[in-house]
Amino acid sequence: MSESEVVEEEQDEVVVEDVRPIAGIGTLVFGKWDASAITCKDPGLAPYINLTTVGVPHTGGRHANAWFGKAKLSVVERYINKLMRTGPYTGKKQGAMKAFEAALDAIAEKTGENPLQIFVNAICNAAPMEEITRIKFGAVSQPKAVDSSPSRRLDVALRNLAKGAQQGTHKSKRTLTNCVINEISKASSGDATSFAVAKKEELERIAASAR
């Protein structure tokens, strides 16, 4: 074999490199947790759960005025934003972010699983399928059961998960991190003592009686 033929064969060979996402960019949340393998057991919520995170989960509200711009936000950032409710956590995004990151670390250490999967399971278990609205016939107001849209279900689930964690710190020595761990762990297993799961069951029970 001539030298020119050897050079041509070397050029034809394709070098396959092990390409991995850079820490904190693309599919890694907080530079630690891979979101590419996360599954959602609820087919209605699956297209609406966005886990794409680029660096720090803080977009500065760039999607606030866009039509359904929240759909482009990661659910991690949306949950962190909802943790900043009225009270001692108002406007303290850095503190809420650190609390949620520490909670994910603790859940991973405790369960040995990807904490993002447990977080997504908690969202699925806390998302109500039905709600009620009021229809007025003359002077009579009558409750009527309605199906919740997937976007609405995701909003309610994130709000109740954050509200349950934040309320757990009231008149208690428990930190926000501990309360987030407690709320997400209970909701992921469908425990009725979870604030978010209890709210979901209450809404669906009221809707069933108004059907």
C-alpha atoms as a printed R data frame, in Angstrom:
    type eleno elety resid chain resno       x      y      z
1   ATOM     1    CA   MET     A     1   0.000  0.000  0.000
2   ATOM     2    CA   SER     A     2   1.441  3.329 -1.028
3   ATOM     3    CA   GLU     A     3   1.892  6.261  1.312
4   ATOM     4    CA   SER     A     4  -0.777  8.316 -0.483
5   ATOM     5    CA   GLU     A     5  -3.377  5.543 -0.007
6   ATOM     6    CA   VAL     A     6  -2.591  5.370  3.742
7   ATOM     7    CA   VAL     A     7  -3.092  9.140  4.059
8   ATOM     8    CA   GLU     A     8  -6.444  8.905  2.235
9   ATOM     9    CA   GLU     A     9  -7.633  6.116  4.579
10  ATOM    10    CA   GLU     A    10  -6.683  8.186  7.639
11  ATOM    11    CA   GLN     A    11  -8.640 11.132  6.235
12  ATOM    12    CA   ASP     A    12 -11.695  8.929  5.641
13  ATOM    13    CA   GLU     A    13 -11.742  7.744  9.248
14  ATOM    14    CA   VAL     A    14 -14.303  9.597 11.370
15  ATOM    15    CA   VAL     A    15 -13.114 10.455 14.849
16  ATOM    16    CA   VAL     A    16 -15.963  9.987 17.343
17  ATOM    17    CA   GLU     A    17 -15.510 12.094 20.458
18  ATOM    18    CA   ASP     A    18 -17.390 11.818 23.729
19  ATOM    19    CA   VAL     A    19 -19.430 15.033 23.634
20  ATOM    20    CA   ARG     A    20 -20.958 16.027 26.947
21  ATOM    21    CA   PRO     A    21 -22.911 19.174 27.880
22  ATOM    22    CA   ILE     A    22 -20.919 21.877 29.622
23  ATOM    23    CA   ALA     A    23 -21.722 22.201 33.327
24  ATOM    24    CA   GLY     A    24 -24.668 24.541 33.755
25  ATOM    25    CA   ILE     A    25 -25.433 24.825 30.041
26  ATOM    26    CA   GLY     A    26 -28.091 22.968 28.073
27  ATOM    27    CA   THR     A    27 -29.463 19.945 29.860
28  ATOM    28    CA   LEU     A    28 -27.678 20.268 33.233
29  ATOM    29    CA   VAL     A    29 -29.635 22.065 35.954
30  ATOM    30    CA   PHE     A    30 -27.401 23.900 38.444
31  ATOM    31    CA   GLY     A    31 -24.497 22.243 36.623
32  ATOM    32    CA   LYS     A    32 -25.261 18.931 38.371
33  ATOM    33    CA   TRP     A    33 -28.499 17.273 37.346
34  ATOM    34    CA   ASP     A    34 -29.081 15.909 33.853
35  ATOM    35    CA   ALA     A    35 -32.568 16.775 32.624
36  ATOM    36    CA   SER     A    36 -32.339 14.927 29.292
37  ATOM    37    CA   ALA     A    37 -33.494 11.582 30.747
38  ATOM    38    CA   ILE     A    38 -36.401 12.913 32.843
39  ATOM    39    CA   THR     A    39 -39.797 11.399 32.033
40  ATOM    40    CA   CYS     A    40 -43.302 12.646 32.808
41  ATOM    41    CA   LYS     A    41 -46.006 10.102 33.623
42  ATOM    42    CA   ASP     A    42 -48.780 12.588 32.792
43  ATOM    43    CA   PRO     A    43 -49.091 12.863 28.980
44  ATOM    44    CA   GLY     A    44 -51.103 16.067 29.306
45  ATOM    45    CA   LEU     A    45 -48.374 17.895 31.235
46  ATOM    46    CA   ALA     A    46 -45.384 16.421 29.372
47  ATOM    47    CA   PRO     A    47 -45.267 19.023 26.532
48  ATOM    48    CA   TYR     A    48 -45.534 21.894 29.040
49  ATOM    49    CA   ILE     A    49 -42.803 20.871 31.502
50  ATOM    50    CA   ASN     A    50 -39.673 22.670 30.331
51  ATOM    51    CA   LEU     A    51 -36.404 21.757 32.058
52  ATOM    52    CA   THR     A    52 -34.030 23.525 29.665
53  ATOM    53    CA   THR     A    53 -31.677 25.630 31.774
54  ATOM    54    CA   VAL     A    54 -28.837 27.800 30.472
55  ATOM    55    CA   GLY     A    55 -26.495 28.658 33.327
56  ATOM    56    CA   VAL     A    56 -28.189 30.178 36.347
57  ATOM    57    CA   PRO     A    57 -32.023 29.841 36.252
58  ATOM    58    CA   HIS     A    58 -32.619 33.587 36.084
59  ATOM    59    CA   THR     A    59 -33.906 35.191 32.869
60  ATOM    60    CA   GLY     A    60 -34.742 38.591 34.333
61  ATOM    61    CA   GLY     A    61 -38.378 38.472 33.206
62  ATOM    62    CA   ARG     A    62 -37.582 38.656 29.490
63  ATOM    63    CA   HIS     A    63 -40.663 36.521 28.688
64  ATOM    64    CA   ALA     A    64 -43.021 38.434 30.974
65  ATOM    65    CA   ASN     A    65 -44.789 40.404 28.231
66  ATOM    66    CA   ALA     A    66 -44.755 37.656 25.572
67  ATOM    67    CA   TRP     A    67 -47.896 35.679 24.745
68  ATOM    68    CA   PHE     A    68 -47.573 32.485 26.812
69  ATOM    69    CA   GLY     A    69 -43.935 33.423 27.383
70  ATOM    70    CA   LYS     A    70 -43.897 31.439 30.618
71  ATOM    71    CA   ALA     A    71 -43.959 28.251 28.526
72  ATOM    72    CA   LYS     A    72 -40.372 29.052 27.493
73  ATOM    73    CA   LEU     A    73 -39.240 29.295 31.112
74  ATOM    74    CA   SER     A    74 -37.791 26.333 32.951
75  ATOM    75    CA   VAL     A    75 -40.122 24.931 35.626
76  ATOM    76    CA   VAL     A    76 -37.135 25.175 37.978
77  ATOM    77    CA   GLU     A    77 -37.047 28.962 37.594
78  ATOM    78    CA   ARG     A    78 -40.838 29.223 37.760
79  ATOM    79    CA   TYR     A    79 -40.847 27.288 41.041
80  ATOM    80    CA   ILE     A    80 -38.050 29.468 42.454
81  ATOM    81    CA   ASN     A    81 -40.024 32.590 41.476
82  ATOM    82    CA   LYS     A    82 -43.095 31.259 43.270
83  ATOM    83    CA   LEU     A    83 -41.053 30.614 46.425
84  ATOM    84    CA   MET     A    84 -40.619 34.401 46.711
85  ATOM    85    CA   ARG     A    85 -44.086 34.897 48.145
86  ATOM    86    CA   THR     A    86 -45.163 37.660 50.520
87  ATOM    87    CA   GLY     A    87 -43.168 37.457 53.714
88  ATOM    88    CA   PRO     A    88 -39.499 37.094 54.542
89  ATOM    89    CA   TYR     A    89 -38.619 35.715 51.068
90  ATOM    90    CA   THR     A    90 -40.082 38.533 48.945
91  ATOM    91    CA   GLY     A    91 -37.626 39.548 46.225
92  ATOM    92    CA   LYS     A    92 -34.849 37.321 47.566
93  ATOM    93    CA   LYS     A    93 -34.279 35.172 44.506
94  ATOM    94    CA   GLN     A    94 -30.693 34.319 45.413
95  ATOM    95    CA   GLY     A    95 -31.862 32.900 48.748
96  ATOM    96    CA   ALA     A    96 -34.746 30.963 47.167
97  ATOM    97    CA   MET     A    97 -32.412 29.597 44.495
98  ATOM    98    CA   LYS     A    98 -29.861 28.389 47.046
99  ATOM    99    CA   ALA     A    99 -32.609 26.827 49.167
100 ATOM   100    CA   PHE     A   100 -34.004 24.893 46.196
101 ATOM   101    CA   GLU     A   101 -30.546 23.765 45.044
102 ATOM   102    CA   ALA     A   102 -29.728 22.530 48.573
103 ATOM   103    CA   ALA     A   103 -33.098 20.730 48.645
104 ATOM   104    CA   LEU     A   104 -32.301 18.921 45.375
105 ATOM   105    CA   ASP     A   105 -28.889 17.911 46.757
106 ATOM   106    CA   ALA     A   106 -30.476 16.532 49.923
107 ATOM   107    CA   ILE     A   107 -33.168 14.627 47.992
108 ATOM   108    CA   ALA     A   108 -30.517 13.071 45.719
109 ATOM   109    CA   GLU     A   109 -28.409 12.046 48.700
110 ATOM   110    CA   LYS     A   110 -31.425 10.573 50.496
111 ATOM   111    CA   THR     A   111 -33.006  8.671 47.599
112 ATOM   112    CA   GLY     A   112 -30.062  8.043 45.279
113 ATOM   113    CA   GLU     A   113 -32.200  9.164 42.317
114 ATOM   114    CA   ASN     A   114 -32.185 12.185 40.065
115 ATOM   115    CA   PRO     A   115 -33.991 14.854 42.147
116 ATOM   116    CA   LEU     A   116 -35.444 16.435 38.995
117 ATOM   117    CA   GLN     A   117 -37.426 13.230 38.385
118 ATOM   118    CA   ILE     A   118 -38.851 13.434 41.917
119 ATOM   119    CA   PHE     A   119 -39.679 17.120 41.330
120 ATOM   120    CA   VAL     A   120 -41.529 16.292 38.082
121 ATOM   121    CA   ASN     A   121 -43.416 13.459 39.832
122 ATOM   122    CA   ALA     A   122 -44.460 15.930 42.541
123 ATOM   123    CA   ILE     A   123 -45.786 18.323 39.874
124 ATOM   124    CA   CYS     A   124 -47.800 15.517 38.226
125 ATOM   125    CA   ASN     A   125 -49.342 14.460 41.551
126 ATOM   126    CA   ALA     A   126 -50.179 18.062 42.519
127 ATOM   127    CA   ALA     A   127 -51.823 19.101 39.225
128 ATOM   128    CA   PRO     A   128 -55.654 19.096 39.477
129 ATOM   129    CA   MET     A   129 -57.633 17.617 36.596
130 ATOM   130    CA   GLU     A   130 -60.836 19.552 37.311
131 ATOM   131    CA   GLU     A   131 -61.854 22.862 38.862
132 ATOM   132    CA   ILE     A   132 -65.108 24.737 39.312
133 ATOM   133    CA   THR     A   133 -66.478 27.908 37.799
134 ATOM   134    CA   ARG     A   134 -69.697 29.753 38.527
135 ATOM   135    CA   ILE     A   135 -72.451 30.167 35.944
136 ATOM   136    CA   LYS     A   136 -75.137 32.750 36.635
137 ATOM   137    CA   PHE     A   137 -78.759 32.116 35.651
138 ATOM   138    CA   GLY     A   138 -80.509 35.385 36.377
139 ATOM   139    CA   ALA     A   139 -79.956 36.010 40.073
140 ATOM   140    CA   VAL     A   140 -78.902 32.422 40.823
141 ATOM   141    CA   SER     A   141 -75.201 31.530 40.772
142 ATOM   142    CA   GLN     A   142 -74.546 27.829 40.193
143 ATOM   143    CA   PRO     A   143 -71.140 26.052 40.457
144 ATOM   144    CA   LYS     A   144 -70.116 24.030 37.417
145 ATOM   145    CA   ALA     A   145 -67.236 21.554 37.050
146 ATOM   146    CA   VAL     A   146 -64.775 22.306 34.227
147 ATOM   147    CA   ASP     A   147 -61.642 20.578 32.940
148 ATOM   148    CA   SER     A   148 -58.362 22.388 33.627
149 ATOM   149    CA   SER     A   149 -56.039 23.140 30.729
150 ATOM   150    CA   PRO     A   150 -52.499 21.698 30.966
151 ATOM   151    CA   SER     A   151 -50.948 25.154 31.342
152 ATOM   152    CA   ARG     A   152 -53.370 25.991 34.147
153 ATOM   153    CA   ARG     A   153 -52.693 22.635 35.844
154 ATOM   154    CA   LEU     A   154 -48.946 23.314 35.815
155 ATOM   155    CA   ASP     A   155 -49.457 26.821 37.248
156 ATOM   156    CA   VAL     A   156 -51.630 25.538 40.098
157 ATOM   157    CA   ALA     A   157 -49.243 22.675 40.899
158 ATOM   158    CA   LEU     A   158 -46.176 24.928 41.082
159 ATOM   159    CA   ARG     A   159 -48.041 27.510 43.153
160 ATOM   160    CA   ASN     A   160 -49.312 24.977 45.688
161 ATOM   161    CA   LEU     A   161 -45.928 23.239 45.981
162 ATOM   162    CA   ALA     A   162 -44.251 26.580 46.670
163 ATOM   163    CA   LYS     A   163 -47.019 27.766 49.008
164 ATOM   164    CA   GLY     A   164 -46.891 24.540 51.031
165 ATOM   165    CA   ALA     A   165 -43.113 24.841 51.429
166 ATOM   166    CA   GLN     A   166 -43.278 28.519 52.373
167 ATOM   167    CA   GLN     A   167 -46.099 28.048 54.882
168 ATOM   168    CA   GLY     A   168 -44.130 25.283 56.606
169 ATOM   169    CA   THR     A   169 -41.640 27.874 57.858
170 ATOM   170    CA   HIS     A   170 -44.290 29.927 59.710
171 ATOM   171    CA   LYS     A   171 -43.892 29.794 63.503
172 ATOM   172    CA   SER     A   172 -41.320 27.047 63.045
173 ATOM   173    CA   LYS     A   173 -37.561 26.662 63.315
174 ATOM   174    CA   ARG     A   174 -37.432 24.684 60.067
175 ATOM   175    CA   THR     A   175 -35.581 26.330 57.202
176 ATOM   176    CA   LEU     A   176 -37.011 26.867 53.723
177 ATOM   177    CA   THR     A   177 -34.739 24.098 52.410
178 ATOM   178    CA   ASN     A   178 -36.174 21.572 54.869
179 ATOM   179    CA   CYS     A   179 -39.722 22.565 54.008
180 ATOM   180    CA   VAL     A   180 -39.057 22.279 50.249
181 ATOM   181    CA   ILE     A   181 -37.597 18.788 50.784
182 ATOM   182    CA   ASN     A   182 -40.607 17.796 52.886
183 ATOM   183    CA   GLU     A   183 -43.209 19.140 50.441
184 ATOM   184    CA   ILE     A   184 -41.635 17.742 47.263
185 ATOM   185    CA   SER     A   185 -40.910 14.327 48.805
186 ATOM   186    CA   LYS     A   186 -44.484 13.934 50.066
187 ATOM   187    CA   ALA     A   187 -46.048 15.201 46.834
188 ATOM   188    CA   SER     A   188 -43.910 12.891 44.676
189 ATOM   189    CA   SER     A   189 -45.244  9.864 46.574
190 ATOM   190    CA   GLY     A   190 -48.847 11.171 46.468
191 ATOM   191    CA   ASP     A   191 -49.018 11.590 50.260
192 ATOM   192    CA   ALA     A   192 -52.257 13.334 51.295
193 ATOM   193    CA   THR     A   193 -50.397 15.205 54.072
194 ATOM   194    CA   SER     A   194 -48.683 17.252 51.364
195 ATOM   195    CA   PHE     A   195 -50.252 20.724 51.032
196 ATOM   196    CA   ALA     A   196 -50.287 20.571 47.221
197 ATOM   197    CA   VAL     A   197 -51.787 17.066 47.025
198 ATOM   198    CA   ALA     A   198 -54.419 17.940 49.654
199 ATOM   199    CA   LYS     A   199 -55.403 21.054 47.664
200 ATOM   200    CA   LYS     A   200 -55.661 19.001 44.464
201 ATOM   201    CA   GLU     A   201 -57.919 16.404 46.094
202 ATOM   202    CA   GLU     A   202 -60.077 19.153 47.635
203 ATOM   203    CA   LEU     A   203 -60.528 20.871 44.243
204 ATOM   204    CA   GLU     A   204 -61.408 17.623 42.479
205 ATOM   205    CA   ARG     A   205 -63.831 16.631 45.265
206 ATOM   206    CA   ILE     A   206 -65.661 19.980 44.988
207 ATOM   207    CA   ALA     A   207 -65.726 19.664 41.176
208 ATOM   208    CA   ALA     A   208 -67.144 16.137 41.409
209 ATOM   209    CA   SER     A   209 -69.975 17.340 43.653
210 ATOM   210    CA   ALA     A   210 -70.754 20.207 41.220
211 ATOM   211    CA   ARG     A   211 -70.726 17.983 38.130
